[in-house]
Amino acid sequence: MKYLTSRQIRTRLSIAVALLWCATLAGFAGGWWWPMDLLSSFHPHYAAAFLAGALLMLATRRWLLVAAALGGFVLNASVLAGPFSAAQASHRELAANARPLRVVTLNVWFRNHDYDRVARYLEATQADVVILQEVDAAQALEIGARLDEYPYRFVEAARVRHGAAILSRHPLGATQAVRLTPEGVTVARARLEVRGQPVTVIGAHLHWPVGPRDSRLRNDELAALGRLAADVEGPLVIAGDLNITPFSPWFAKFLGESGLADCSGGAALPGSWPAWFGPAAIRIDHCLMSTHFAPLATRRGARVGSDHAPLVNDLALAVRLARH
């Protein structure tokens, strides 16, 4: 067996650090070109790789390389909290006097027909509201028929791959299918009563941003969704597969324009896709809330046969703000 020499190891580590720095810096330019936006999705992975590289380089005693790796780790680690810092300030003190709300979002996957498994899991979550994506009307009804505790339903399935459904324990008022852009997807919007308090819920599945056209469609849809959110009066929750990670500059822009905050309250994790590769999964499924809510907890759910993991989001509807 041929072993690498110390020099060869240092060379490979140096190349790896250089490539990580290139990917990191390119990710910050995600607003300029769609491939760079994709690179912005992996800041947690870059941070872990930089840290591992720094530890390996300690043995080489090449302190400049160690410093370069540690610098990359610090930069990427600092990004993890960046998109959330402004949005999460001063929410938690509102949770004491509030109504609880549990929202589950799941991209079922058009190839997943194990409706019994999906329904068993959703029933076990005891969610107030379930937002499903990538379902048509028949699939949503198949799942809903197994969920007696969710008798109130609204399905928007104009495009099966981008369909959305809202299943609720609470009565639904007005429902609406809203086309975000002329070429883009349609979202499901419903008004429901949560223990006497009206709440607007929107379920969405945006385009996958691979290629210039679909990337443009996703960004246009995201901007339209932000405008839609800004026009909603009262408590609002948007959940679904937005096909964007929290580290994209487009996501930061969306939060700023919509006035929404992440239901995780600032946690960059958990990742949701791909479900079978948990440690390296990225967060492209989201729950977003208006300032009427305080974030309590977000966790990744069990695998249910989809390529996405469900996200379980616990919120508190703050009474004093909800009355405004």
DOSE-396060 format. One record per residue (C-alpha): residue number from 1; chain; y, x, z. Coordinates in steps of 0.1 Angstrom, whole numbers, always signed. Each point is the difference from the previous one (the first is absolute). Example, Ala and Ser with C-alpha at 12.3 -4.5 7.8 and 13.67 -1.06 7.14 Angstrom:
2
- n  chain  c2  c1  c3
- 1  A  -45  +123  +78
- 2  A  +34  +14  -7
! end
This chain:
324
- n  chain  c2  c1  c3
- 1  A  +0  +0  +0
- 2  A  +34  +13  -10
- 3  A  +27  -2  +27
- 4  A  +37  -1  -6
- 5  A  +20  +30  +10
- 6  A  +29  -3  +24
- 7  A  +24  +4  -28
- 8  A  -16  -27  -21
- 9  A  +2  -24  +30
- 10  A  +37  +8  +5
- 11  A  +6  -6  -37
- 12  A  -17  -34  +0
- 13  A  +17  -10  +32
- 14  A  +34  +10  -15
- 15  A  -7  -20  -32
- 16  A  -10  -30  +21
- 17  A  +32  +2  +21
- 18  A  +21  +3  -31
- 19  A  -16  -30  -16
- 20  A  +4  -21  +32
- 21  A  +37  +9  +0
- 22  A  +3  -10  -36
- 23  A  -16  -34  +6
- 24  A  +21  -5  +32
- 25  A  +33  +7  -18
- 26  A  -10  -20  -30
- 27  A  -7  -30  +22
- 28  A  +36  +0  +12
- 29  A  +10  -5  -37
- 30  A  -21  -32  -3
- 31  A  +30  -20  -11
- 32  A  +4  +20  -31
- 33  A  -35  -1  -16
- 34  A  -30  -21  +7
- 35  A  -26  +29  +4
- 36  A  +23  +15  +27
- 37  A  +1  -34  +18
- 38  A  -38  +1  +1
- 39  A  +2  +34  +16
- 40  A  +22  -14  +27
- 41  A  -30  -20  +13
- 42  A  -17  +29  +15
- 43  A  +23  +15  +26
- 44  A  -26  -5  +28
- 45  A  -25  +18  -20
- 46  A  +24  +28  -8
- 47  A  +8  +4  +37
- 48  A  -37  +2  +9
- 49  A  -7  +25  -28
- 50  A  +30  +22  +10
- 51  A  -11  +1  +36
- 52  A  -35  +9  -9
- 53  A  +13  +27  -23
- 54  A  +23  +14  +27
- 55  A  -30  +3  +24
- 56  A  -21  +17  -26
- 57  A  +28  +25  -8
- 58  A  +4  +10  +36
- 59  A  -31  +21  -6
- 60  A  +16  +18  -29
- 61  A  +30  +10  +20
- 62  A  +23  -8  -29
- 63  A  +27  -15  +21
- 64  A  +22  -9  -30
- 65  A  -28  -22  -13
- 66  A  -6  -14  +34
- 67  A  +37  -9  +3
- 68  A  +0  -16  -35
- 69  A  -30  -22  +9
- 70  A  +15  -10  +34
- 71  A  +32  -8  -17
- 72  A  -18  -23  -25
- 73  A  -18  -16  +29
- 74  A  +33  -7  +19
- 75  A  +17  -14  -31
- 76  A  -28  -24  -9
- 77  A  -5  -10  +37
- 78  A  +36  -9  +2
- 79  A  -3  -22  -30
- 80  A  -26  -22  +17
- 81  A  +25  -17  +22
- 82  A  +29  +1  -24
- 83  A  -3  -34  -19
- 84  A  -3  -18  +33
- 85  A  +25  +15  +23
- 86  A  +29  -23  -8
- 87  A  -21  -31  -4
- 88  A  -18  +1  +33
- 89  A  +30  +7  +24
- 90  A  +4  -26  +28
- 91  A  -28  -24  -10
- 92  A  -24  +5  +29
- 93  A  +23  -13  +27
- 94  A  -1  -34  -17
- 95  A  -37  -4  +5
- 96  A  +1  -11  +36
- 97  A  +13  -35  -7
- 98  A  -18  -8  -33
- 99  A  -27  -19  -18
- 100  A  -30  +21  -11
- 101  A  -10  +0  -37
- 102  A  -30  +18  -15
- 103  A  +1  +6  -38
- 104  A  -29  +14  -19
- 105  A  +4  +13  -36
- 106  A  -30  +8  -22
- 107  A  -4  +9  -37
- 108  A  -34  -17  -5
- 109  A  -6  +19  -33
- 110  A  -10  -19  -31
- 111  A  -34  +16  +0
- 112  A  -8  -10  +36
- 113  A  -20  -33  +1
- 114  A  -13  +4  +36
- 115  A  +20  -30  +12
- 116  A  -21  -5  +31
- 117  A  +8  +35  +11
- 118  A  +36  -4  -6
- 119  A  +2  -33  +18
- 120  A  -20  +12  +30
- 121  A  +24  +29  +4
- 122  A  +31  -22  -4
- 123  A  -12  -25  +25
- 124  A  -7  +27  +25
- 125  A  +36  +13  -2
- 126  A  +13  -34  +13
- 127  A  +31  +5  -22
- 128  A  +27  -26  -2
- 129  A  +6  +7  -36
- 130  A  -22  +17  -26
- 131  A  +15  +14  -33
- 132  A  -26  +7  -27
- 133  A  +6  +18  -33
- 134  A  -19  +5  -32
- 135  A  -16  -34  +2
- 136  A  +1  -29  -24
- 137  A  +0  -37  +11
- 138  A  -38  -3  +0
- 139  A  -5  +31  +21
- 140  A  +27  -10  +25
- 141  A  -16  -34  +4
- 142  A  -35  +16  +4
- 143  A  +14  +21  +29
- 144  A  +20  -28  +14
- 145  A  -30  -23  +0
- 146  A  -16  +24  +25
- 147  A  +31  +0  +23
- 148  A  +3  -34  +17
- 149  A  +26  +14  +23
- 150  A  +24  +6  -29
- 151  A  +4  -35  -15
- 152  A  +35  +6  -15
- 153  A  -1  +20  -32
- 154  A  +22  +9  -30
- 155  A  -14  +20  -29
- 156  A  +21  +17  -28
- 157  A  -24  +12  -26
- 158  A  +19  +1  -33
- 159  A  -14  +35  -5
- 160  A  -34  +6  +16
- 161  A  +5  +37  +6
- 162  A  +33  -7  +16
- 163  A  -7  -34  +17
- 164  A  +9  -7  +36
- 165  A  -11  -26  +25
- 166  A  +13  -11  +34
- 167  A  -24  -14  +25
- 168  A  +15  -13  +32
- 169  A  -10  -15  +34
- 170  A  +34  -16  +0
- 171  A  +13  -28  -22
- 172  A  +17  +10  -32
- 173  A  +32  -15  -11
- 174  A  +16  +9  -33
- 175  A  -21  +22  -23
- 176  A  +12  +18  -31
- 177  A  -13  +24  -27
- 178  A  +29  +24  -7
- 179  A  +0  +22  -31
- 180  A  +16  +33  +10
- 181  A  +9  +12  -35
- 182  A  -5  -13  -36
- 183  A  -29  +25  -5
- 184  A  -10  +3  +36
- 185  A  -22  -17  +25
- 186  A  +4  -33  +18
- 187  A  -1  -1  +38
- 188  A  -12  -28  +23
- 189  A  +27  -13  +24
- 190  A  -5  -25  +28
- 191  A  +18  -14  +29
- 192  A  -20  -6  +31
- 193  A  +5  -11  +36
- 194  A  -11  +25  +27
- 195  A  +0  -18  +33
- 196  A  +30  -20  -11
- 197  A  +19  +29  -16
- 198  A  +4  +0  -39
- 199  A  -11  +33  -16
- 200  A  +0  +9  -37
- 201  A  -30  +20  -12
- 202  A  -3  +17  -34
- 203  A  -32  +15  -14
- 204  A  +3  +25  -28
- 205  A  -21  +24  -21
- 206  A  +22  +23  -21
- 207  A  -9  +21  -30
- 208  A  -19  +33  +4
- 209  A  +26  +27  -9
- 210  A  -21  +22  -23
- 211  A  +18  +6  -33
- 212  A  +37  -5  -9
- 213  A  -3  -37  -8
- 214  A  -19  -11  +31
- 215  A  +20  +22  +22
- 216  A  +32  -16  -13
- 217  A  -15  -35  +5
- 218  A  -9  +9  +36
- 219  A  +35  +12  +8
- 220  A  +16  -30  -16
- 221  A  -23  -23  +19
- 222  A  +7  +18  +32
- 223  A  +38  -3  -6
- 224  A  -4  -37  -7
- 225  A  -21  -5  +31
- 226  A  +28  +17  +20
- 227  A  +26  -24  -14
- 228  A  -23  -30  +7
- 229  A  -4  +12  +36
- 230  A  +37  +5  +5
- 231  A  +6  -36  -11
- 232  A  -25  -15  +25
- 233  A  +16  -16  +31
- 234  A  -19  +3  +33
- 235  A  -32  +18  +9
- 236  A  -18  +16  -30
- 237  A  -33  +19  -4
- 238  A  -10  +16  -33
- 239  A  -36  +14  -2
- 240  A  -22  +12  -28
- 241  A  -10  +29  -23
- 242  A  +34  +14  -11
- 243  A  -16  +30  -16
- 244  A  +25  +24  +15
- 245  A  -2  +23  +31
- 246  A  +26  +1  +27
- 247  A  +11  +35  -12
- 248  A  +12  -11  -34
- 249  A  +37  +0  -5
- 250  A  -4  -34  -17
- 251  A  -15  -13  +33
- 252  A  +29  +13  +20
- 253  A  +25  -16  -24
- 254  A  -20  -33  +3
- 255  A  +2  +0  +38
- 256  A  +38  +7  -1
- 257  A  +7  -28  -25
- 258  A  -23  -26  +15
- 259  A  +9  +6  +36
- 260  A  -37  -1  +9
- 261  A  -19  +24  +23
- 262  A  -37  +11  +0
- 263  A  -22  -21  +23
- 264  A  -16  +32  +13
- 265  A  +32  +8  +18
- 266  A  +2  +35  -14
- 267  A  -36  +13  -3
- 268  A  -7  +17  -34
- 269  A  -36  -8  +4
- 270  A  -25  -16  -4
- 271  A  -9  +4  -36
- 272  A  -15  -29  -19
- 273  A  -12  +13  -33
- 274  A  -26  +10  -9
- 275  A  -19  -17  +27
- 276  A  -31  +22  -3
- 277  A  +20  +32  +5
- 278  A  +18  -8  +32
- 279  A  +12  +35  +12
- 280  A  +18  +6  -34
- 281  A  +10  -37  -6
- 282  A  +36  -7  -9
- 283  A  +20  -30  +11
- 284  A  +8  -23  -29
- 285  A  -6  -32  +18
- 286  A  +29  -12  +22
- 287  A  +13  -25  +24
- 288  A  +38  -2  +2
- 289  A  +21  -21  +23
- 290  A  +35  -12  +5
- 291  A  +20  +8  +31
- 292  A  -11  -32  +16
- 293  A  -33  +18  +9
- 294  A  -10  +29  +22
- 295  A  -29  +22  -10
- 296  A  -29  +1  +24
- 297  A  -29  +18  -17
- 298  A  -16  +6  -35
- 299  A  -36  +11  -5
- 300  A  -24  +4  -29
- 301  A  -28  -25  +0
- 302  A  -36  +3  -9
- 303  A  -13  +4  -35
- 304  A  -8  -33  -17
- 305  A  -13  +11  -35
- 306  A  +35  +7  -14
- 307  A  +15  +33  -11
- 308  A  +28  -9  +25
- 309  A  -2  -1  +37
- 310  A  +16  -30  +17
- 311  A  +30  +5  +22
- 312  A  +4  -20  +32
- 313  A  +36  -3  +12
- 314  A  +11  -14  +33
- 315  A  +36  -11  +2
- 316  A  +22  -18  +25
- 317  A  +24  -26  -12
- 318  A  +31  +6  +22
- 319  A  +13  -34  +11
- 320  A  +36  +9  +6
- 321  A  +4  +14  -35
- 322  A  -21  -27  -16
- 323  A  +25  -26  +10
- 324  A  +28  +16  -20
! end
